[in-house]
Amino acid sequence: MALLLRIPLIVPPRQLGIIPSRITTLRLAPRNSNTIPSSSSSLHNNRLFVSVSQTMASIAQKVLVPIANGTEPMEAVITIDVLRRAGADVTVGSVENQPRVDAAHAVNILADALVSDCANTVFDLIALPGGMPGATNLRDCAVLESLVKKQAADGRLYAAVCASPAVALGPWGVLKGLKATCYPSFMEQLAPTATAVESRVQVDGRVVTSRGPGTTMEFAVALVEQLCGKEKAKEVFVPLVMRSNHGDEYAITELNPVEWTFDDCPKILVPIANGTEEMEAVMIIDILRRAKANVVVASVEDKLEILASRNVKLVADVLLDEAANLSYDLIVLPGGLGGAQAFANSEKLTNLLKQQRESNRPYGAICASPALVLEPLGLLKGKKATAFPALCNKLSDQSEVENRVVVDGNLITSRGPGTAMEFALGIVEKLFGREKALELARAMLFIRP
């Protein structure tokens, strides 16, 4: 029998999004959870009492991640995804007058709500991604400014990464007397408004700041720790397959090296589907577009919009039906269990992948996709590969699975969200050379400048 705890919640019922006169049960599972715990609630002496099992003893923390035209999509999506993995109830809020946001590098994201509709909501954390002009657009949103100032005044968590500490939090006056960091080229702008430091992630009191796309996963895990505690942060950290040597130069494992060739500009197909791991997809797309590759994002669903594994809504450039009429210098699959299964079930995509191998053109996959898509199609035959740790037992050759990125001839594979940046940089390296890949890695702060 589960031990039931009777916990008084001082928070007014309306702040929890419930109407006292209609209370029957209070659902404590986070928005994205499929588990509904057994719980009951009652009003007594103007206080709400909630009976919950030990395994679900607290209500999901409410988080706002505002986005804007020009937001850096890696920073936004990594923050959202990692916090949702921790069970946080994350609202993605657009500061524009519509939910669709045209993020940097032509990545299109659909928000859950408009920030203007969140003006009266109390959040446990507000976390701003960076990117320019995204940070400026966030700064210029009066509702968001008011929310963050109240967040600071009430002693609740707030955070920002990349340009946003200097461009938004500094001018709003919420960094006074605090240590903070930001993207290197904005440090002078940050200095008059905070004690500027060069940490990859800086926590001071109730504010957390960080430097750029390459530090955002560390930033997001730090937010989980501040919001939910060290044990939850550790629980989230392990399946991400993050590296421990943050800032060090990355390495890929290459066997049977061949030159990846293309005419003029490499054309790359990145399929996405419902259930695709959004961090992996966005990092691949963003980094390859930074390298000036021609990236085509194609939905294998019957519409452009897909609902990714952590409920981030991404918008593809085209449907796969249209994309399949062209040939590509590289086809690369993000992971995510549901997304990989959708890829495997797409006859059009699997035919494209088979043709890619038959034509001796490069192809690749990360996370679940090497094991659930490439292996069953016979596209790993005679090849060394890796995959998400829990799925490596599905690979016929497991001799190189412990490596973070494996290149074998025209094939490239990798392990999970925490290796996706190295995976994308490995592709850049094969197409454009090691120096170009290192230049991008430094610019993103993935390795030290």
C-alpha positions in Angstrom: 0.0 0.0 0.0 1.4 3.4 -1.0 2.0 5.8 1.9 -0.3 8.8 1.6 0.9 12.2 2.7 -1.4 15.0 3.6 0.3 18.2 2.5 -1.1 21.7 3.1 -0.7 23.9 0.1 -0.8 27.6 1.0 -1.1 28.5 -2.6 -4.6 29.8 -3.4 -6.6 27.3 -5.5 -7.1 29.7 -8.4 -3.3 30.0 -8.7 -3.2 26.3 -9.4 -5.7 26.7 -12.2 -8.7 25.1 -10.4 -12.0 26.5 -9.3 -12.7 25.6 -5.6 -16.4 25.1 -6.1 -15.8 22.4 -8.7 -13.0 20.5 -7.0 -13.3 16.7 -7.2 -9.7 15.5 -8.0 -6.5 17.3 -8.6 -4.3 15.8 -11.3 -0.7 16.0 -10.2 1.0 14.6 -13.3 2.9 17.0 -15.5 1.3 18.0 -18.7 3.3 15.6 -20.8 3.0 12.6 -18.5 0.9 9.6 -19.4 0.6 8.6 -15.7 -2.4 9.9 -13.7 -1.6 9.4 -10.0 -4.4 8.5 -7.5 -5.0 11.6 -5.6 -7.8 13.4 -3.9 -8.3 16.9 -2.6 -10.5 18.8 -0.3 -10.9 22.3 1.0 -10.6 22.8 4.7 -10.3 26.1 6.6 -9.6 27.9 3.3 -6.6 25.8 2.7 -6.2 23.1 0.0 -5.1 19.7 1.3 -3.9 17.2 -1.2 -3.4 13.5 -0.6 -0.7 12.0 -2.8 1.5 8.9 -2.9 5.1 9.2 -2.0 6.0 8.8 -5.7 4.1 11.9 -6.7 4.4 14.2 -3.7 4.6 17.5 -5.5 2.8 19.4 -8.2 4.7 19.9 -11.4 6.8 23.1 -11.4 5.4 25.7 -13.8 7.9 27.1 -16.3 7.7 29.8 -19.0 10.1 29.7 -22.0 9.3 32.7 -24.1 10.3 32.6 -27.8 10.4 35.3 -30.5 11.3 35.8 -34.2 15.1 35.4 -34.3 15.3 33.2 -31.1 18.2 30.7 -31.2 16.3 27.5 -31.7 18.8 25.2 -30.1 18.7 27.2 -26.9 14.9 27.3 -26.8 14.3 23.6 -27.7 17.1 22.2 -25.4 15.8 24.2 -22.5 12.2 23.1 -23.1 13.0 19.5 -23.7 15.3 19.0 -20.7 12.8 20.7 -18.3 10.0 18.6 -19.6 12.1 15.5 -19.1 12.2 16.6 -15.4 8.4 16.7 -15.3 8.1 20.5 -15.3 4.9 21.9 -16.8 6.6 24.1 -19.5 4.6 26.7 -21.4 6.3 27.8 -24.6 5.1 31.4 -25.0 5.4 33.5 -28.2 6.0 37.3 -27.7 4.8 37.8 -31.3 1.1 38.3 -32.2 0.8 34.7 -33.3 2.0 31.3 -32.0 4.3 30.6 -35.0 7.8 31.9 -34.5 10.5 32.2 -37.2 13.5 31.3 -35.2 17.1 31.7 -36.3 18.5 29.5 -39.1 15.0 29.2 -40.7 13.7 26.9 -37.9 10.0 27.3 -37.4 8.5 26.6 -33.9 4.8 26.8 -32.8 4.4 28.1 -29.3 1.8 26.7 -26.8 0.4 30.2 -26.0 1.0 33.9 -26.4 3.0 35.6 -23.7 0.3 38.2 -23.5 -2.1 35.5 -22.4 0.3 34.5 -19.5 0.3 37.9 -17.8 -1.5 36.7 -14.7 0.1 33.3 -14.4 2.6 32.6 -11.7 5.6 30.6 -12.8 8.2 28.8 -10.7 10.8 29.6 -13.4 11.0 31.9 -16.5 13.9 31.0 -18.8 14.9 33.1 -21.8 16.7 31.7 -24.8 19.1 33.9 -26.7 19.7 34.6 -30.4 19.6 37.9 -32.2 17.3 39.6 -32.9 15.4 37.2 -30.7 16.8 38.6 -27.4 15.9 42.1 -28.5 12.3 41.0 -29.3 12.1 39.4 -25.9 13.4 42.6 -24.3 10.8 44.7 -26.1 7.8 42.6 -24.8 6.3 44.7 -22.0 4.3 41.7 -20.6 7.5 39.6 -20.4 9.4 42.4 -18.8 6.7 42.8 -16.2 6.6 39.0 -15.5 10.4 38.8 -15.1 10.6 41.8 -12.8 7.8 40.4 -10.6 9.6 37.0 -10.7 12.8 38.7 -9.3 10.9 40.7 -6.8 9.1 37.6 -5.5 12.3 35.6 -5.2 11.4 33.0 -7.8 13.8 31.6 -10.4 14.6 33.3 -13.6 17.3 32.6 -16.2 18.7 33.5 -19.6 21.3 32.3 -22.0 23.5 33.7 -24.8 22.6 37.3 -25.7 19.6 37.5 -23.3 21.3 38.2 -20.0 22.9 41.3 -21.5 20.2 42.4 -23.9 17.1 41.7 -21.8 17.8 40.9 -18.1 20.4 43.7 -17.7 18.3 46.5 -19.1 15.4 45.3 -17.0 17.5 45.8 -13.8 17.2 42.3 -12.5 20.9 41.5 -12.4 22.1 44.3 -10.1 24.7 43.1 -7.6 24.6 39.6 -9.1 27.2 37.5 -11.0 26.1 36.7 -14.5 27.5 35.5 -17.8 26.4 35.7 -21.5 27.7 35.3 -25.0 31.3 36.6 -25.2 30.5 39.4 -27.7 27.9 40.8 -25.3 30.1 40.9 -22.1 30.8 44.6 -22.4 27.1 45.3 -22.6 26.5 43.1 -19.6 29.2 44.6 -17.4 27.4 47.8 -16.3 24.3 45.8 -15.2 25.9 42.8 -13.4 29.2 41.4 -12.2 30.2 39.8 -15.5 31.9 36.4 -15.2 33.1 33.9 -17.9 31.5 30.7 -16.4 29.8 28.3 -18.8 26.8 28.4 -16.3 26.5 30.9 -13.5 24.1 30.5 -10.6 23.8 33.5 -8.2 20.8 33.5 -5.9 17.7 32.9 -7.9 19.1 33.7 -11.3 20.9 31.3 -13.7 22.8 32.5 -16.8 24.8 30.8 -19.5 26.8 31.6 -22.6 25.5 30.1 -25.9 24.1 27.1 -27.8 27.1 24.9 -26.8 26.5 25.5 -23.0 22.7 25.2 -23.1 22.3 21.6 -22.1 24.5 22.3 -19.1 22.3 25.3 -18.4 19.1 23.3 -18.7 20.4 20.6 -16.3 21.4 23.4 -13.8 17.8 24.7 -14.1 16.5 21.3 -13.3 18.7 21.1 -10.2 17.6 24.6 -9.0 13.9 23.8 -9.7 13.7 20.1 -8.7 16.9 19.2 -6.8 20.1 17.3 -7.4 18.5 13.8 -7.6 16.2 14.9 -10.3 19.0 16.6 -12.2 21.1 13.4 -12.0 18.1 11.4 -13.2 17.7 13.6 -16.2 21.4 13.9 -16.9 22.2 10.2 -17.4 19.9 9.4 -20.4 21.0 12.5 -22.2 24.5 10.9 -22.8 26.1 14.3 -22.1 29.9 14.5 -22.0 31.7 15.3 -18.8 34.6 17.3 -20.3 32.6 20.4 -21.1 34.5 22.9 -23.3 37.2 20.4 -24.4 37.8 19.7 -28.1 35.5 16.9 -29.4 36.6 13.9 -31.3 34.9 11.5 -33.7 35.9 7.8 -34.4 36.4 7.2 -38.1 37.0 3.9 -39.8 37.5 3.2 -43.5 37.7 7.0 -44.3 36.4 8.2 -47.6 35.9 11.7 -48.9 32.3 12.9 -48.9 31.9 14.9 -52.2 29.2 17.3 -53.5 28.7 19.8 -56.2 28.8 23.5 -55.1 26.7 23.2 -51.9 25.8 20.0 -50.1 22.0 19.2 -50.2 20.9 17.5 -47.0 17.6 15.8 -46.2 16.5 15.8 -42.5 13.2 14.0 -42.1 11.1 14.7 -39.0 8.0 12.9 -37.7 5.7 12.9 -34.7 7.8 11.6 -31.8 11.1 12.8 -33.3 13.6 13.9 -30.6 13.4 17.7 -31.0 16.8 18.5 -29.5 18.5 16.1 -32.0 16.5 17.4 -35.0 17.1 21.1 -34.2 20.8 20.7 -33.4 21.4 18.9 -36.7 19.4 21.4 -38.8 20.8 24.5 -37.0 24.4 23.5 -37.1 24.3 22.3 -40.8 22.7 25.6 -41.8 25.3 27.5 -39.9 27.8 25.7 -42.1 25.9 27.0 -45.1 24.6 23.6 -46.2 21.3 23.4 -48.1 19.1 21.6 -45.5 15.6 20.4 -46.4 13.5 19.5 -43.4 10.8 17.1 -44.6 7.8 15.9 -42.6 6.9 12.2 -43.0 3.4 13.0 -41.7 0.5 14.2 -43.8 1.1 17.8 -42.7 4.1 20.1 -42.1 3.6 20.5 -38.4 4.9 17.6 -36.2 4.6 17.1 -32.5 8.0 16.0 -31.3 8.8 13.7 -28.4 8.7 16.3 -25.7 5.7 18.1 -27.3 7.7 20.8 -29.0 5.8 21.7 -32.2 8.1 22.0 -35.2 7.2 23.0 -38.7 8.9 21.3 -41.7 9.9 23.0 -44.9 8.1 20.4 -47.1 6.3 17.1 -47.0 8.4 14.0 -47.7 6.3 13.3 -50.8 7.7 16.5 -52.3 11.2 16.1 -51.0 11.5 12.6 -52.3 11.5 13.9 -55.9 15.1 15.2 -55.4 18.5 13.5 -54.7 20.6 14.4 -51.7 24.3 14.5 -50.8 23.4 13.3 -47.4 20.3 11.9 -45.6 20.4 12.2 -41.8 17.9 10.9 -39.3 17.3 12.3 -35.8 16.2 9.9 -33.2 13.3 9.7 -30.7 11.5 6.4 -30.3 8.2 7.4 -32.0 10.0 9.3 -34.7 12.3 6.4 -35.5 9.3 4.1 -35.7 7.6 6.5 -38.1 10.7 6.6 -40.3 10.8 2.8 -40.4 7.1 2.7 -41.4 7.6 5.2 -44.3 8.1 3.3 -47.5 9.1 6.5 -49.3 11.8 7.3 -46.8 13.2 3.7 -46.5 13.4 3.6 -50.3 15.3 6.9 -50.3 17.7 5.5 -47.7 18.3 2.3 -49.7 18.9 4.3 -52.9 21.4 6.5 -50.9 23.5 3.5 -50.0 23.3 1.9 -53.4 24.5 5.2 -54.9 27.4 5.3 -52.4 26.2 8.6 -51.0 26.4 9.4 -47.3 23.7 8.7 -44.8 23.5 8.9 -41.0 21.4 8.5 -37.9 21.4 9.2 -34.2 19.9 7.8 -31.0 17.1 5.2 -31.8 17.3 5.5 -35.6 20.4 3.5 -36.2 18.9 0.5 -34.3 15.2 0.9 -35.4 15.6 2.2 -39.0 19.1 1.5 -40.5 19.7 -2.0 -38.9 16.4 -3.6 -40.0 16.9 -2.2 -43.5 20.3 -3.9 -43.8 22.0 -0.4 -44.0 24.4 -1.3 -41.3 25.6 -4.5 -42.9 29.4 -4.6 -42.9 29.5 -1.3 -41.0 30.5 -0.2 -37.5 27.9 2.0 -35.8 26.6 3.2 -32.5 23.1 4.1 -31.1 21.2 5.0 -28.0 22.8 2.9 -25.2 19.6 1.0 -24.4 19.1 0.0 -28.1 22.7 -1.0 -28.9 21.8 -4.6 -28.3 19.8 -4.4 -31.6 22.9 -3.7 -33.6 24.5 -6.7 -35.3 28.0 -5.3 -34.8 28.4 -3.8 -31.3 32.2 -3.4 -31.4 32.2 0.4 -31.6 29.0 1.3 -29.7 30.8 3.0 -26.8 32.1 5.8 -29.1 30.0 9.0 -29.2 30.2 9.5 -32.9 31.2 6.7 -35.4 32.0 7.3 -39.1 32.5 4.3 -41.2 32.9 5.2 -44.9 29.7 7.0 -46.0 27.9 6.2 -42.7 27.8 8.4 -39.6 26.0 7.4 -36.4 25.7 8.7 -32.8 24.2 8.0 -29.4 21.6 10.6 -28.2 20.8 14.2 -27.4 24.0 14.8 -25.5 26.1 13.7 -28.5 23.9 15.5 -31.1 26.2 18.5 -31.3 29.3 16.4 -31.9 27.3 14.4 -34.4 26.3 17.5 -36.4 29.9 18.8 -36.1 31.2 15.5 -37.4 29.0 15.9 -40.5 30.4 19.4 -40.9 33.9 18.0 -40.6 33.3 15.4 -43.3 31.7 17.9 -45.7 33.8 21.1 -45.0 36.8 20.0 -43.0 38.0 19.9 -39.4 38.8 23.6 -39.3 35.3 24.7 -40.3 33.8 22.3 -37.7 36.1 23.7 -34.9 35.2 27.3 -36.0 31.5 26.5 -35.5 32.2 24.7 -32.2 34.0 27.7 -30.8 31.3 30.1 -32.1 28.6 28.1 -30.3 30.8 27.8 -27.1 30.7 24.0 -27.4 34.5 24.1 -27.1 36.4 27.0 -25.5 37.0 30.0 -27.8 
